[in-house]
Amino acid sequence: MPKKMNGRMMKDIKILYNVPCTLRDGTVLYADVYRPDDDEKYPAVVNRNPYLKDAPGPVIGYMHAPEFAAAGYNVVIQDVRGTGHSQGICDPAGHQDEDGYDTVEAIAKMPWCDGQVGMIGESYHGFSQLACARANPPHLKAICPFQTSWTKFPAIYDFGVFSPVLYGWIYGRCSDREKYYPGQYSKEALEKMAYYGSRGDEQAAWLPLKDMPAASIDGVPELQFHRDLLEHIDDHAYLASIGRVEGFEQTMVPPLCLTGWNDFLRDKTLYNFIQFRKRGGSEACRKGARLIVGPWVHGDRLDRVIEGIDFGPEASGDAIDMVGKLIQWYDHWTKGKTGPFMSGKPVQLFIMGENRWREEDEWPLARTQYTPWYFHSAGRANTLSGDGALSTEAPKNEPADTYEYDPMNPCPSSTGDPTRWMTQDQRPNEKREDVLVYTTPAFTADTELTGPITVELYAASSAVDTDFVAKVSLVMMDGTARPLGMKLVRARYRHGETAELLTPGEIVRYTIEAANTALLVQKGQAIRVDITSSLFPDADRNMNTGGRVGYESEGIVAHQTIYHDAEHPSRVILPVIPRA
């Protein structure tokens, strides 16, 4: 019997298990379907994921499947190719366009579907939606690509930069597969995966990367993707073949983009929203695009407490009724109903520090006052104990700062759990001599920073290729340096996807889009910029030789020089929002 929950009439539900979908190449994918317990037809919302359709929950991509189904939807949770119950070999980035297209069209024709289909999910589930929308299946009406980019791999880093920890993700999918189809891998292969999986740091540091034992196990076909990606990390044609191409102009349906300020795929998601508004293939896509950004980390939990930081009662998904917003989104695009969420402004931002939500008309905000803070030192900005500073006063004649980047001793990408680096105190890394530290004075008044944070860096290297990393942090009153974002630029690709080696000693201007935030910097707090040359192991070490990524066993030490003088004013540009 229907009942009321959160102001919504909720139907009794039932679950259809292992519903098959046959793809154009004959591969069969399986899904579980949560739906109202009656014989009526309803719209479908599809989640395609590699993490097991029958995992406990099921809370998938911020969507509680039973509650969504009770609101009058068929919730389809599908194991993608080569995972869980589904047939085929897991190719982490392949087949997404055609498999998504075939799934949407097959679901639209199911006897319990009214022909209206949407998609939903975060991270991998998000990029699978983007690929499907790019293929433009006729029955797809709307998508919710959360915390994601246009391809899963590489997702975090840009052209020509490889992540050696990818094999761990593949191991996880193999383990899931073995659960349902035992005997797929030999005993020897399983033992090797268990062995190397417990030695992740050792494997990521293996030289050359192409010979990493963890990615070279016979009898594990999924690992071929890891090897292929490394071999072709700077190959345009290959990267396009695995879906590393944007499809904004090809996307006709409206997207609801969601991320968190502490999500490592935050900047990719914000970029998606901006580009959908500018380049979407239809008016519905451009004008219908919406954005929600909370304080959250990566993953399908919308908690108010993030790694010990309490963002207040408004921060949780329950407090803002996220499920209700999603239901309103699909009510609008599949049922023609318009609720309060859909009648409001298109951008909803959580302002950290103030800990409240605010609606806006656009991202970035048109009223932003982009304010430069310049690097200063007497030539000794190394470590937190150095003399690096940030000031709104432009530099005049100042000595440059220098450090040595040794690829055999790289600065790590995190100071703790690598999946939660956005909330980790950065002071352990700031003890290193190969980290330059520049800090503002304590702010004398509350100041809102909402928008992109850009670092303009004037740098020279003794090497023909190297990396530069800009990290921006909020310095709390107790000294904790909590990162707002960090970004790596590979020097040879400073102009785009065509490699151009450096002339040793030549001063080059790098523009590094380091972070996006919505933050009230409180009186007594400060902003800090760290400059270094590594985010290892999330990104491969630049060996400083200009050689082929992943094929070198030896690197050289690079002497790095960071300039901040009248001719070369290195600076961070902060997005200040005027406050009444």
N, C-alpha and C positions, 0 to 999 in steps of 0.2 A: 504494500500500500504506500503511495507517495507520502513523503513527509517533508517538513520544512527544515532547512539547515542554512545558517548564515543568510537568512532572508530569501533563500532559493528553494523552490519545490524540487525535491529529490525523489527519483524513482528507485524502486528495487532493481538490483542488477544481477546479471549472470556472467559467466566467463566461458568463452569458447576457446578451447586449447588446440594448439598446433594447427591453425588454419593455414593451408598451403597456398603459396603464390608461385606459379610457374613462370619463369623469366623467358625472354626470347631465345636464349641459348639452351633451354631445357632445364637449367638449374632450378631447384625448388627451395624457396625460402619459407620459413615457418613463423607464425605469429600467434600470440594470445590476444584475444579480443574481449575487452570489458564493455558490456553494453546493457541497456535497459532490459529488464526481464519481461519483455512482451514481444509481439510480432510486428511492431511498427518499424518503419525505415527512418534512420537518423543520419545526420552527417557523420563522417569519420575524421578522426584526428590520428595521424600516423606518427609513430616514433620508431626510427630505424637506428639500432644501436648494436655495438659489438660486445656488450657487457651482460648478456643473458637476459632474455625476455622474462624468465621466471625467477629472477633474483628476488630476494626478500623485499617487500615493500607493498606494492610497487610504486615508489615515488620516482618517476622518470622525468628528468629535465624540468623540475619544478611542478610537475603535474601529478597530483595524486589520482591515479587512474580510476579507482572506484568512485571518488567524488565527481570526477569529470563525467564518467559514464552515467551516474545518477542524475546529472543535469541534462541528459538527453543527447549523449554522444556515443558513438562507437570508438573506443580507444584501442588502437591497433599497435601493439608492441612487437616489433619484428626483430629477430636475429638476422643481422646482415650476413652476406655471403661468407661462408667458411667459419662462422662462429655459432656457438650453441647448437641448436637443433638443425640449422640450415646447412644445405649442401654447398660444395665448392671449396675453394682455397681462399683463406683470408688474405686479401690484398688491401692493405690499410687505406690506400687512396684510390684504388682502381674501381671501375664498374659503378661508381656512384651515380653518374648521370643516368645511364640506362637502367640500372637496377631500381633506382628511385622512380623513374618514369613508369616502368612496368608495374611496380608495386602500387602506385597511386591509381593507375588505370584499372588494375585488377580489383582493387578494393572498391572503386567506384561502381563496379558491376556486381558486387556481392549482393545477395538477396536482402540483406539487412541494412544496406547503405542507400541513401537517397540520391547519390551521385555527387554530393558536395564533400570535398576532401581537403583537409588542412594537414600541416605537419608541425611538429614541436620537438624541442630538445636542446640540450646544451653540449658544447665541446664537439666531440665526434658526431653526436646526434645533430648538432648544428650545421657542421660542414656538409653532412649528407643531405640536409635540406637545401642548402645553397646550390649544391650540384644538381639536385633534382629540379629546383626552380629554374635553373639555367637551361635545362632540357625542355621546360615548358609543357608538362603534361596538361591536356585540355581540362581535366576535372580538378586540378589543383586550384584552390581559392585563396589561400593565405598560408604564411609560414611564421614560425617563431624561432629564428636562429640565434640562440643564446650563447654568449661566451665562446666565440668561434671565429674562424677565418675561412677563406675560400678553399683551402685544402688542409687536411689534417697534418700532413708532413710535407715540407717543413711548415709548421704553424707558428712557432715562436720567433724564429730567426729568418732573415731574409736571404735573398739569392746568394749562393756560394758559401753559405755557412751551414755546417753539419752538426747534428746533435748525436753524440756517440751513445747516449742512453736510450735510444729508440728500441734497441733489442729487448729491453726490459718490458716494454709495452707489448711486444710481440709474444714474449714468453707467457704473459698473462692470458692472451687469447688462446695460445696453444693449450694451456692448462685447462681453460674452460672447455675447449673442444674435446680434450681427452676425457673429461668428466662424462660427456654424453656418448662419445664414440671411442671407448677404450681400445687400445691396440693400434691406434693410428700412427703412433711413434714408437720406435724401438726402445727397448729398455735402456740401451746405451745412450740414445738421444735424450731421453728423459733424465737420466743421471747427469749428463753434461749440462742440461738446462738448469737443474737444481744446483749443481756445483758453481757454474758461472753466475747464476742469479744471486748467489750469496756473496759474490765478489764483484759487485758493480763498480766500485771505485777503481779497482785494479784493471777491470776490462775497459772502462772508459779512458784510462790512461795508456792503453796499449799503443805501441808504435811499431810499424805504421798502423793506422786505424783499419786499413783494408784487410789486415791479417788478424783482426781481433778474433780470438777463438770463440767468443760468445756468439758471434754472427756467422760462424763458419761450420756449424754442426751439420753433418750429413743427415738426410732423412727428415728435415724440418723445412718444407717448401716455403713457409711463411717468411723465413729469414731471407729469402731471395730479394724481397723488397728492400730490406736494410742494405744489402750489398749493392743493389741497383741504384738506390738513391745516392749512396756515397760515390759511386762511379760517375753519376751524371748530375751531381749537385750544381754544376754550372753549365748544364746543357739545356738550352731553351726548349728544344723540341721534346726532349724527354719529360721535362717538368710540365709542359703543356699536356702531354699524353696522360699524366697521372692527375690531371685536373688542376694544376697550379696555374690557372688562368681565371681572371675575374669574369663575371657574367652579369654585371649590373644592367647593361643594355638589353640583355636577353631575358631578364626577369620581369614578368608581367604582374605578379601577385604582390600584395602588400606584405612587408615584413615587420614583425614586432621584435626589436632587438633589446636584449637585456644583458647586463653585466654587473660587476661589482668593482668598486674603486681599488680593491685589493686582489683582483683577479688578474693572473698573468696574461690572459688574452683580452684584457680590457681595451687596450688601444686598437686591436684588430676589430673588435666589435663596434667601437665608436667610429672607426673608419668606415665600416660597412654602412652604418646609419647615414653618415654624411654622403657617401657615394650613392646610396639608394635614393636619397632626396634629390641629388643632382642628376643622376644618370639612369635611374630606373627606366625600364622599357615601356612603361605605361603611366598614365596619370594616377591610377590607383596605387601603383607601386611608389611613385614619388610623393604624392600628397598623403597617402595612407601610412607611410612608414612612421613607426613610433619607437621611442627609446625610454627605457627604465634603467637607472643606475643606482644601486644601493651601496652600502659599505662592504659588501660581501667578498669572500674569497671564491676561487674556482671550485665548482661542484654544485650539486643540486640541493644544497642546504642554504636557507636564507635566515641565518641566525643573527641575533642582536649582539652576541658576544663573539668576537673574532680574535682568536689566539690571545685571550685574556683581556682584550679591549672591549669595554661595554659601550655600544653606540646608542643606547637608550631604547625605550619601549617602542618607538616608531620604526625601528630598524628591521624587525623580523618580518618574514613573509606572511605569518599569520596576522600580525598587526595591520598590515596593509591589504590583507585579503588577496594575496597573489593569485590563488586559484580562481577567485571571483573575477579578477581582471582578465585572466586568460579565457574564462568562460564568456565574459562580455566581448572579448576580441572575436571569438569564433561565432558567438551569437550574431554579431554585426555582419561578418563576412559570409556566413553560411545560412543564417536564418533571417537576415534582414532586420534585426533588432538593434537598437542603439541605447546603451546604458550610460551611466555617469562617466565611466572611464573613457568611453569612446567619444563623448561630447566635450571632454576637456582638452587642454593643450597637449601637443604631441610629445613633449619631453618632460619626464619626471626625474628629478635629481635629488639625491640625499646629500645634504651639506654636512660633512663630517666636522666635528668640533662644535658646531651648533646643534647637530643631531636632529635635524628636521628635514622634511620633504619640501620641495618647491617645484612648481610647474613652470616651464619655459616654452618659448615658441621655436627655439632652434638650438643647435649645438654646432660649433661653439657659440657663446652668447654674443650678440651684436654689440652690447654695451661694454665689453671687456676693454680694459686699459692695459695694454701689454707694456710691462715695465722692466727695463733692463737692470740687472745687478751684475756689476763687473768683478772679475777676478782681480785680486791683489795679493801680493806677498813681497818679501825681500829676497825671494829666491829659495825659500825653504818651506814649501807647503806640504812636504812629505809627512804623512801620519797625522793623527789627530792632535799631536803635540806640536805640530809645525805652526807656521805663521800665516797660513792661508786665510783669506777673508773675502767677503762679498760686500760691495758697497754700490749705492746708486751713483756715486761719483766715478766718472770715466778715468782710466789710468793715464798716466803721463809716461815718464821714463822709469820703468821698473825692470829688474832682472827677471829672466824667465825661470820657470821651475823645471826640474829634470827628474827622471827616474829611469831605472833599468827594468825592462820587461824581459824576463827569462821564461820561455815557454816550458821549460822543465820545472818551473816553480810558479805556476799560474795563480793569480788571485781567484779564489773560488766564487761561484755564482751565488752561493747562499751561506748563511752562518748557522744553519740548523736543518730542519726538515725541508728538503728541496722543493716540496709541493706548496710550501707556505712562506716562501721567501719575501713576499710583499709585506709581511708583518714582523720580520725579524730585525732585531737590533743590529745595526751595521758596524758598531764600534769594534768588534773583533777584527774585521777586515781593515778598519782604519788604523790599526796598529802597524800595518805593513808599510815598508819603505817605498813600495811600488804603487802606493795609493796617495794621490794628492787630495787634500781636504780644504775646502773653502766654505766658510760659514758666515752668515749674516750676523750682525748684532741681534740681541734679543729684541723682538718687535715691541714697540712702545704703545701700541694700540691693536685691538683686534682687527685683522685684515683678512678679507675673503679672497681666496685664490680659486677660481673656477674656470677651467679651460685647459688648453695644451700648454705644457712647459717645454721650452726649447732651449738647448745649449748650443751656442755658437763658439766653436773651439778653433783657435789658431795653433796648429801643432806641426812639428817636424819630427822625422824619425831617421835614424841612421840606416834603417832597413828599406828594402824596395817594396815590402808589403808588411803590414802590421794591423793590429786592431786598436781602436780607442773606445772606451766605455765611459758613458756619463751616467751617474747615479744621483738622483735628487731625493733628499730625505727631509722629513719634519723632525726637528730636534725638540724633544719634549723638555719640560722644565727640570726633570730629573736627569737629563743628559742622554736619554735613549734616542737613538737615531732610527726612526721608522721610515722605510723607503716609500716614496710616492711613485717611483718608477725607475727603470734603468734600461739603457739601450746600447747595443754594440753596433759600431760601424766598421766594416772591413775596408781598409784603405783602397785596395785595388778596385772596389766597386763603388767608390765615392761618387761617381757620376752616373750610376745606374748599373745595368747588367752587362755592360761591355768593360772588360778588365783593362785597367790602365795602371801599371806599376808606378811607384813613387820614384822621384829623384831624391836620393838620400840628402838630407839637410834642407830640402826645400820646404818653406812654410806653406801649409795648405789650410784652408778654411773648411771646417766640417760643420754642417748643420745637423744636429742630433735631436730628434723628437723624443725626448727622454721620458715624458710622462703626460698623463691627463689626470685631473683631480677636481674635486669640489670640496673645499676645505676652508674652515675658519681658523686661520693661524691666530692663536690667542696671545694676548699680551704676555710677554715673558718667554714665548717660544721663538724658534729660529728656523731658517731654511739652510740646508747644506747641500753642496755639490761635491761628489767624489769623482775623480778622473783616474782611470787605470786602463789596463789593456787585456783583460780576460774576464769571461763569464763561464769558466770551466767548472763542471763538465756539461752544463746545459748547451754550451756552444763549443765546438772544437777549438783547440789551441791554434792560434796562428803561429806558424813556425818561423815567420819573418823572412823567409827566403824567396817568396813569390812562386814557390813550387805548387804542385798539384795537391789539393786538399785531400788528406787521408792517405797519401802515398809516401810520406816522408818519415824517416826514422830519427832524423836529427834536425834540430833547429839552431838558430843563432840568437844571441842576446841583442835586443834592440835598445838603443839609447833614445829615449823619448824626451822631447822638449815642448813645453806648453808656454806660449807667449801671452802676455797681458801688458801691453804698452799702448801708446797713443795710436800707433799704426796697426796694431794687432790686438784689439780690445776683446779678448775672450770674455764671455758673459753668459748668464742664464736669464731668460726672459720669462717673467712671472705674469700670469693672467689675473690681474687685480680687478675685482668687481666693486664699483662704488657702492657704498652703503649709506642709506638715508640717516 
